[in-house]
Amino acid sequence: MNRMKTAEKAIPLEKLMEQLPERYTLADRELIQRAYRVAEEAHHDQKRHSGDPYINHCLAVASILAELRVPPEVIVAGLLHDTVEDTTITLTDLRRDFGDTVAILVDGVTKLTKLPRVSRGDQHAESPHSGNGSEPEEKIGDAKSRKQDLAFETLRKTFIAMGDDVRVVLIKLADRLHNMRTLGHIPEEKRKRIAQETLDIFAPLANRLGI
């Protein structure tokens, strides 16, 4: 247990920049650096349950996306994916500063988070409450089948919500992957619930996308 609660390993901006595909232009790289500065400022007073700055999570998500060699606007949206939900930044701000595509991607990730039965799965120390934190008790006899039905329904709604834009789901999967890697910082019951949800919903989703 003590091993699980070690501090998260931060990914510095310099390492993220080194991970970016060579095809990225100078303008692409400058846009990503600007997105980092905006995200860092927006989340400056927020911490993870580990006690680490919240920007570390944004960098980790962007790093996972860089490994998938996604287009630059997806990296930008990955850095900014929690700003609209957790800070004073609005979609209008993102659209003005980063363009329609980034605003649409961040909005899509926010909407996926708000789907029924999809918890954020994060370790946001300053937001212990969650819209999906409490779940009704289910009868023992049909709990398993109900859980499976709900998982498939959530999966179906996920595909509907993402429409033709798989980039939104890639960002959400990167977000969940990093949160799974750092589950040791949150209470055991929440760990179990998030892990089961990941098995039921996010793992099959990643499988369907071939990743």
Secondary structure as UniProt FT lines:
FT   TURN            2..5
FT   HELIX           13..19
FT   TURN            22..23
FT   HELIX           26..42
FT   TURN            43..45
FT   STRAND          47..48
FT   TURN            49..50
FT   HELIX           55..67
FT   TURN            68..69
FT   HELIX           72..80
FT   TURN            81..82
FT   HELIX           83..86
FT   HELIX           91..98
FT   HELIX           100..113
FT   TURN            116..117
FT   TURN            125..126
FT   TURN            131..132
FT   TURN            140..142
FT   HELIX           143..162
FT   TURN            163..164
FT   HELIX           166..181
FT   HELIX           183..185
FT   HELIX           188..197
FT   HELIX           198..202
FT   HELIX           203..208
FT   TURN            209..210
//
